[in-house]
Amino acid sequence: MSPQDGAESRHRQPTQSERSSLATDRARIAIVKAKILELKRSLSLLNEENDLLQGRLGAYTYPVLTLPNEIVSEIFLYFLPVYPEPPPIIGRSSPNVMGQICRKWREIVLRTPVLWRAITLSLRNGKRLDQKLRLLELWLQRSGSCLLSIHMDLEVDAVDLEGDVGTETLDLFTHAIAAHSARWEYLRLYLPDVYPFPSIGTPLPFLREFTMNSVNGTDPLTEALHAAPLLRAVAVQFWEGRCISSYPWSQLTTFVGHLIRPPHCVDILTQAINLVHCNVFVDWVGVRGHQSPGRLGETGPLGGQSRRFGRASETLLEVLQKRFWN
């Protein structure tokens, strides 16, 4: 097609069919524009209604959110086990759950140190150690200056100390809690027999109850108990008699002992003149007339050493002395 032919094609008159189609399109455009305007008006009305509803909802405050933060904190405290029992460090019963409800509650939870003062942790399965260490450090931080109740199960097999749960790993956990020893109030600790607890560089001014599995006489932790003036309750399992001198027996009112050799019982009860409750599981193995360990007696209250065992005239101490020395 030549340029001249193209120009003629552009300037030719439209046919009747083409004129009819163009008129239809123009009419349709007018209808579409009208519908667009109508939809815009409807959308504008809906936006106005949405703003009104949102404003009404935003202005409403749920009654529970009007409570003072101190009241909310007290309610949260009742959600947890009674202190010194610790809640789970994770899960539905952990204080972390209350901080997941709304932003305000999270702020209250994080600003309430008493919710984080009781801590429990176990390394027995040897899993997620990094996460558990972070959680321990986080709880200690959130507890602020509160006194602490710590339940730590770090007891692993000796062979595990050469594996994933090595001595260096245990050091991270024990040093973390040792750094807060001045705030200990209740300490329940289970350690491997071959693992020494790190040195305690400060007194234990608030420690009231102490529980430990295997006690080594040279353990710095037990040696520090003489700097615990409020200590009243001890539960331990002794393997060596030399650790007896580490305890302030005269100030104790409660003693629970497991696998205690008879002569050690005599030494302990001679010094523990203020006991009110005593539960002793004596290791009689090797003592004449005894083949296996057994419970000597459970008392409550002792009333000093006036609690009677065996014959009416015998005290607990006399029973031990007679059975061991005769």
Contacts in CASP RR format, 6 or more apart in sequence:
PFRMAT RR
TARGET T0000
AUTHOR 0000-0000-0000
METHOD contacts of the structure
MODEL  1
MSPQDGAESRHRQPTQSERSSLATDRARIAIVKAKILELKRSLSLLNEEN
DLLQGRLGAYTYPVLTLPNEIVSEIFLYFLPVYPEPPPIIGRSSPNVMGQ
ICRKWREIVLRTPVLWRAITLSLRNGKRLDQKLRLLELWLQRSGSCLLSI
HMDLEVDAVDLEGDVGTETLDLFTHAIAAHSARWEYLRLYLPDVYPFPSI
GTPLPFLREFTMNSVNGTDPLTEALHAAPLLRAVAVQFWEGRCISSYPWS
QLTTFVGHLIRPPHCVDILTQAINLVHCNVFVDWVGVRGHQSPGRLGETG
PLGGQSRRFGRASETLLEVLQKRFWN
1 9 0 8 1.000
14 22 0 8 1.000
65 102 0 8 1.000
65 104 0 8 1.000
67 75 0 8 1.000
69 108 0 8 1.000
69 111 0 8 1.000
72 105 0 8 1.000
72 108 0 8 1.000
73 108 0 8 1.000
73 112 0 8 1.000
73 114 0 8 1.000
73 115 0 8 1.000
76 95 0 8 1.000
76 98 0 8 1.000
76 108 0 8 1.000
76 109 0 8 1.000
76 112 0 8 1.000
76 115 0 8 1.000
77 112 0 8 1.000
77 114 0 8 1.000
77 115 0 8 1.000
79 93 0 8 1.000
79 95 0 8 1.000
79 98 0 8 1.000
80 87 0 8 1.000
80 93 0 8 1.000
80 95 0 8 1.000
80 115 0 8 1.000
80 118 0 8 1.000
81 87 0 8 1.000
81 118 0 8 1.000
83 114 0 8 1.000
83 117 0 8 1.000
83 118 0 8 1.000
83 149 0 8 1.000
84 118 0 8 1.000
84 149 0 8 1.000
84 185 0 8 1.000
84 186 0 8 1.000
84 209 0 8 1.000
85 118 0 8 1.000
85 149 0 8 1.000
86 118 0 8 1.000
86 119 0 8 1.000
86 120 0 8 1.000
86 149 0 8 1.000
86 150 0 8 1.000
86 151 0 8 1.000
87 93 0 8 1.000
87 94 0 8 1.000
87 95 0 8 1.000
87 118 0 8 1.000
87 120 0 8 1.000
88 94 0 8 1.000
88 120 0 8 1.000
89 119 0 8 1.000
89 120 0 8 1.000
89 121 0 8 1.000
89 132 0 8 1.000
89 135 0 8 1.000
89 136 0 8 1.000
89 139 0 8 1.000
90 96 0 8 1.000
90 135 0 8 1.000
91 97 0 8 1.000
95 109 0 8 1.000
95 115 0 8 1.000
95 116 0 8 1.000
96 109 0 8 1.000
98 105 0 8 1.000
98 109 0 8 1.000
98 115 0 8 1.000
99 105 0 8 1.000
99 106 0 8 1.000
99 108 0 8 1.000
99 109 0 8 1.000
99 110 0 8 1.000
100 106 0 8 1.000
109 115 0 8 1.000
110 142 0 8 1.000
113 142 0 8 1.000
113 143 0 8 1.000
113 144 0 8 1.000
113 145 0 8 1.000
113 146 0 8 1.000
114 143 0 8 1.000
114 146 0 8 1.000
115 142 0 8 1.000
116 139 0 8 1.000
116 140 0 8 1.000
116 142 0 8 1.000
116 143 0 8 1.000
116 144 0 8 1.000
116 146 0 8 1.000
117 143 0 8 1.000
117 146 0 8 1.000
117 147 0 8 1.000
117 148 0 8 1.000
117 149 0 8 1.000
118 148 0 8 1.000
118 149 0 8 1.000
118 150 0 8 1.000
118 151 0 8 1.000
119 136 0 8 1.000
119 139 0 8 1.000
119 140 0 8 1.000
119 143 0 8 1.000
119 148 0 8 1.000
119 149 0 8 1.000
119 150 0 8 1.000
119 151 0 8 1.000
119 152 0 8 1.000
120 150 0 8 1.000
120 151 0 8 1.000
120 152 0 8 1.000
121 132 0 8 1.000
121 135 0 8 1.000
121 136 0 8 1.000
121 151 0 8 1.000
121 152 0 8 1.000
121 153 0 8 1.000
121 173 0 8 1.000
122 152 0 8 1.000
122 153 0 8 1.000
123 129 0 8 1.000
123 132 0 8 1.000
123 153 0 8 1.000
123 154 0 8 1.000
123 155 0 8 1.000
123 156 0 8 1.000
123 165 0 8 1.000
123 169 0 8 1.000
123 170 0 8 1.000
123 173 0 8 1.000
124 153 0 8 1.000
124 155 0 8 1.000
124 156 0 8 1.000
126 156 0 8 1.000
126 160 0 8 1.000
126 164 0 8 1.000
126 165 0 8 1.000
129 164 0 8 1.000
129 165 0 8 1.000
129 169 0 8 1.000
132 173 0 8 1.000
133 172 0 8 1.000
133 173 0 8 1.000
133 176 0 8 1.000
136 173 0 8 1.000
136 176 0 8 1.000
136 177 0 8 1.000
137 176 0 8 1.000
140 148 0 8 1.000
140 176 0 8 1.000
140 177 0 8 1.000
140 179 0 8 1.000
140 180 0 8 1.000
143 183 0 8 1.000
145 183 0 8 1.000
146 183 0 8 1.000
147 183 0 8 1.000
147 184 0 8 1.000
147 185 0 8 1.000
147 206 0 8 1.000
148 180 0 8 1.000
148 183 0 8 1.000
148 184 0 8 1.000
148 185 0 8 1.000
148 186 0 8 1.000
149 185 0 8 1.000
149 186 0 8 1.000
149 187 0 8 1.000
150 177 0 8 1.000
150 184 0 8 1.000
150 186 0 8 1.000
150 187 0 8 1.000
150 188 0 8 1.000
150 189 0 8 1.000
151 188 0 8 1.000
152 173 0 8 1.000
152 177 0 8 1.000
152 188 0 8 1.000
152 189 0 8 1.000
152 190 0 8 1.000
153 190 0 8 1.000
154 170 0 8 1.000
154 173 0 8 1.000
154 174 0 8 1.000
154 189 0 8 1.000
154 190 0 8 1.000
154 191 0 8 1.000
154 192 0 8 1.000
154 195 0 8 1.000
155 190 0 8 1.000
155 191 0 8 1.000
155 192 0 8 1.000
155 213 0 8 1.000
156 165 0 8 1.000
156 170 0 8 1.000
156 192 0 8 1.000
157 192 0 8 1.000
158 192 0 8 1.000
158 193 0 8 1.000
158 194 0 8 1.000
160 166 0 8 1.000
160 192 0 8 1.000
161 167 0 8 1.000
161 170 0 8 1.000
161 192 0 8 1.000
161 194 0 8 1.000
161 195 0 8 1.000
167 195 0 8 1.000
170 191 0 8 1.000
170 192 0 8 1.000
170 195 0 8 1.000
171 198 0 8 1.000
174 191 0 8 1.000
174 197 0 8 1.000
174 198 0 8 1.000
175 198 0 8 1.000
178 197 0 8 1.000
178 198 0 8 1.000
178 199 0 8 1.000
178 200 0 8 1.000
181 200 0 8 1.000
181 201 0 8 1.000
181 202 0 8 1.000
181 204 0 8 1.000
181 224 0 8 1.000
182 202 0 8 1.000
182 203 0 8 1.000
182 204 0 8 1.000
182 205 0 8 1.000
182 206 0 8 1.000
183 206 0 8 1.000
184 204 0 8 1.000
184 206 0 8 1.000
184 207 0 8 1.000
185 206 0 8 1.000
185 207 0 8 1.000
185 208 0 8 1.000
185 209 0 8 1.000
186 207 0 8 1.000
186 208 0 8 1.000
186 209 0 8 1.000
187 207 0 8 1.000
187 209 0 8 1.000
187 210 0 8 1.000
187 211 0 8 1.000
188 209 0 8 1.000
188 211 0 8 1.000
188 212 0 8 1.000
189 197 0 8 1.000
189 211 0 8 1.000
189 212 0 8 1.000
189 213 0 8 1.000
189 221 0 8 1.000
190 212 0 8 1.000
190 213 0 8 1.000
191 197 0 8 1.000
191 212 0 8 1.000
191 213 0 8 1.000
191 214 0 8 1.000
193 214 0 8 1.000
193 216 0 8 1.000
193 239 0 8 1.000
196 216 0 8 1.000
196 218 0 8 1.000
196 219 0 8 1.000
196 220 0 8 1.000
197 219 0 8 1.000
197 220 0 8 1.000
197 221 0 8 1.000
198 220 0 8 1.000
199 220 0 8 1.000
200 220 0 8 1.000
200 221 0 8 1.000
200 224 0 8 1.000
201 224 0 8 1.000
203 224 0 8 1.000
203 227 0 8 1.000
203 228 0 8 1.000
204 224 0 8 1.000
204 225 0 8 1.000
204 227 0 8 1.000
204 228 0 8 1.000
204 231 0 8 1.000
205 227 0 8 1.000
205 228 0 8 1.000
205 229 0 8 1.000
205 230 0 8 1.000
206 230 0 8 1.000
207 225 0 8 1.000
207 228 0 8 1.000
207 230 0 8 1.000
207 231 0 8 1.000
208 230 0 8 1.000
208 231 0 8 1.000
208 232 0 8 1.000
208 233 0 8 1.000
209 231 0 8 1.000
209 232 0 8 1.000
209 233 0 8 1.000
209 234 0 8 1.000
209 235 0 8 1.000
209 254 0 8 1.000
210 225 0 8 1.000
210 228 0 8 1.000
210 231 0 8 1.000
210 233 0 8 1.000
210 234 0 8 1.000
210 235 0 8 1.000
210 236 0 8 1.000
211 234 0 8 1.000
211 235 0 8 1.000
211 236 0 8 1.000
212 221 0 8 1.000
212 222 0 8 1.000
212 235 0 8 1.000
212 236 0 8 1.000
212 237 0 8 1.000
213 236 0 8 1.000
213 237 0 8 1.000
214 237 0 8 1.000
214 239 0 8 1.000
215 222 0 8 1.000
215 236 0 8 1.000
215 237 0 8 1.000
215 238 0 8 1.000
215 239 0 8 1.000
215 240 0 8 1.000
215 243 0 8 1.000
215 246 0 8 1.000
216 222 0 8 1.000
216 239 0 8 1.000
216 240 0 8 1.000
216 243 0 8 1.000
217 223 0 8 1.000
217 240 0 8 1.000
217 241 0 8 1.000
217 242 0 8 1.000
217 243 0 8 1.000
217 246 0 8 1.000
218 242 0 8 1.000
218 243 0 8 1.000
219 243 0 8 1.000
219 246 0 8 1.000
222 243 0 8 1.000
222 246 0 8 1.000
222 247 0 8 1.000
223 246 0 8 1.000
225 231 0 8 1.000
225 246 0 8 1.000
225 247 0 8 1.000
225 248 0 8 1.000
226 246 0 8 1.000
226 248 0 8 1.000
228 248 0 8 1.000
229 251 0 8 1.000
231 248 0 8 1.000
231 251 0 8 1.000
231 252 0 8 1.000
232 251 0 8 1.000
232 252 0 8 1.000
232 253 0 8 1.000
232 254 0 8 1.000
233 252 0 8 1.000
233 253 0 8 1.000
233 254 0 8 1.000
233 255 0 8 1.000
234 247 0 8 1.000
234 252 0 8 1.000
234 254 0 8 1.000
234 255 0 8 1.000
234 256 0 8 1.000
235 255 0 8 1.000
235 256 0 8 1.000
235 257 0 8 1.000
236 256 0 8 1.000
236 257 0 8 1.000
236 258 0 8 1.000
237 257 0 8 1.000
237 258 0 8 1.000
237 259 0 8 1.000
238 244 0 8 1.000
238 257 0 8 1.000
238 258 0 8 1.000
238 259 0 8 1.000
238 260 0 8 1.000
238 261 0 8 1.000
238 264 0 8 1.000
239 259 0 8 1.000
241 261 0 8 1.000
241 264 0 8 1.000
241 267 0 8 1.000
244 264 0 8 1.000
244 267 0 8 1.000
244 268 0 8 1.000
247 268 0 8 1.000
249 268 0 8 1.000
249 271 0 8 1.000
249 272 0 8 1.000
249 273 0 8 1.000
250 271 0 8 1.000
250 272 0 8 1.000
250 273 0 8 1.000
250 274 0 8 1.000
251 274 0 8 1.000
252 272 0 8 1.000
252 274 0 8 1.000
252 275 0 8 1.000
253 274 0 8 1.000
253 275 0 8 1.000
253 276 0 8 1.000
253 277 0 8 1.000
254 275 0 8 1.000
254 276 0 8 1.000
254 277 0 8 1.000
254 278 0 8 1.000
255 268 0 8 1.000
255 272 0 8 1.000
255 275 0 8 1.000
255 277 0 8 1.000
255 278 0 8 1.000
255 279 0 8 1.000
255 280 0 8 1.000
256 278 0 8 1.000
256 279 0 8 1.000
256 280 0 8 1.000
257 279 0 8 1.000
257 280 0 8 1.000
257 281 0 8 1.000
258 281 0 8 1.000
259 281 0 8 1.000
259 282 0 8 1.000
259 283 0 8 1.000
259 293 0 8 1.000
260 268 0 8 1.000
260 280 0 8 1.000
260 281 0 8 1.000
260 282 0 8 1.000
260 283 0 8 1.000
261 282 0 8 1.000
261 283 0 8 1.000
262 282 0 8 1.000
262 283 0 8 1.000
262 284 0 8 1.000
262 287 0 8 1.000
262 320 0 8 1.000
262 323 0 8 1.000
262 324 0 8 1.000
263 324 0 8 1.000
265 280 0 8 1.000
265 282 0 8 1.000
265 296 0 8 1.000
265 320 0 8 1.000
265 324 0 8 1.000
266 317 0 8 1.000
266 320 0 8 1.000
266 321 0 8 1.000
266 324 0 8 1.000
269 275 0 8 1.000
269 278 0 8 1.000
269 305 0 8 1.000
269 316 0 8 1.000
269 317 0 8 1.000
269 320 0 8 1.000
270 317 0 8 1.000
272 278 0 8 1.000
273 304 0 8 1.000
273 305 0 8 1.000
274 304 0 8 1.000
275 299 0 8 1.000
275 302 0 8 1.000
275 303 0 8 1.000
275 304 0 8 1.000
275 305 0 8 1.000
276 300 0 8 1.000
276 301 0 8 1.000
276 302 0 8 1.000
276 303 0 8 1.000
276 304 0 8 1.000
277 299 0 8 1.000
277 300 0 8 1.000
277 301 0 8 1.000
277 302 0 8 1.000
278 297 0 8 1.000
278 298 0 8 1.000
278 299 0 8 1.000
278 300 0 8 1.000
278 302 0 8 1.000
278 307 0 8 1.000
278 316 0 8 1.000
279 295 0 8 1.000
279 297 0 8 1.000
279 298 0 8 1.000
279 299 0 8 1.000
280 295 0 8 1.000
280 296 0 8 1.000
280 297 0 8 1.000
280 298 0 8 1.000
281 293 0 8 1.000
281 294 0 8 1.000
281 295 0 8 1.000
281 296 0 8 1.000
282 293 0 8 1.000
282 294 0 8 1.000
282 295 0 8 1.000
282 296 0 8 1.000
282 320 0 8 1.000
283 293 0 8 1.000
283 294 0 8 1.000
284 290 0 8 1.000
284 291 0 8 1.000
284 292 0 8 1.000
284 293 0 8 1.000
284 294 0 8 1.000
284 323 0 8 1.000
285 291 0 8 1.000
285 292 0 8 1.000
285 293 0 8 1.000
287 323 0 8 1.000
287 324 0 8 1.000
290 323 0 8 1.000
296 309 0 8 1.000
296 316 0 8 1.000
296 319 0 8 1.000
296 320 0 8 1.000
297 309 0 8 1.000
297 316 0 8 1.000
299 307 0 8 1.000
299 316 0 8 1.000
300 307 0 8 1.000
301 307 0 8 1.000
302 316 0 8 1.000
305 315 0 8 1.000
305 316 0 8 1.000
305 317 0 8 1.000
306 315 0 8 1.000
307 315 0 8 1.000
307 316 0 8 1.000
308 314 0 8 1.000
308 315 0 8 1.000
309 315 0 8 1.000
309 316 0 8 1.000
309 318 0 8 1.000
309 319 0 8 1.000
310 319 0 8 1.000
314 322 0 8 1.000
END
